[in-house]
Amino acid sequence: MSAAESVVSAFSDVELEAGRRVFAGEWSFLSAAASVASLPPMAGPEIAFAGRSNVGKSSLINALTGRRALARTSNRPGRTQELVFFAGPRGLVLVDLPGYGYATAAKSKIAAWTDLIHDYLRGRAALARAYVLIDARHGLKAIDESILDALGEAAVSHEIVLTKCDLIGEAAVAERREAVKAAMRNRPAAFPEVIATSARTGAGMADLRAAIARLLHERS
């Protein structure tokens, strides 16, 4: 059992099943946007995934939807250079945001991606929640504060998801969760819980699906 799997779920069996059903349908590529002007028309609720370069956003989306290659993955930081939209059941849309921080690209391009991310997070009415992914091995970094500040200023509901929890021990995951929860307590728009995951083992995916299903139910 991995460290993430050892954490008792905060969701009931009914909620876990609701999450499974939401993600059991077909998923497909919808659109890619390199500017605000090229964003697709808003339809159903959008769930965005933000995080530092190489934190595992694309891998998490693939694990969440049960599709091996829905989102392109790479070991090279900065591979995702646009906002990539994926359409699923019930009008749900997942958004893979470009990674912030280190990337093998020109500084001007990185600055443009960063501005686009912030514009999207601040002004997208369809955005139901943003999940900010944090590598469990490293925890919150100063560079994460910019995105968290933007989400707070826009009053966008957001929650922290720890990734790559299979790479550290159970005690380390528990310690990291508590440290992140403590750091988020002074952010009113932040959801108080932290979901620990591993895209490689699938740990935590059921809870993340259930969290999104609960959000969709509340919005409906």
Sequence and secondary structure as in RCSB ss.txt:
>XXXX:A:sequence
MSAAESVVSAFSDVELEAGRRVFAGEWSFLSAAASVASLPPMAGPEIAFAGRSNVGKSSLINALTGRRALARTSN
RPGRTQELVFFAGPRGLVLVDLPGYGYATAAKSKIAAWTDLIHDYLRGRAALARAYVLIDARHGLKAIDESILDA
LGEAAVSHEIVLTKCDLIGEAAVAERREAVKAAMRNRPAAFPEVIATSARTGAGMADLRAAIARLLHERS
>XXXX:A:secstr
  TTTTS  SS HHHHHHHHHHTSS  EEEEEESSGGG     S EEEEEEBTTSSHHHHHHHHHT SSSS   S
STT   SEEEEE GGG EEEE   BS  SS HHHHHHHHHHHHHHHHH TTEEEEEEEEETTT   TTHHHHHHH
HHHTT  EEEEEE GGGS HHHHHHHHHHHHHHHTT TTEEEEEEE  TTT TTHHHHHHHHHHHHHHH 
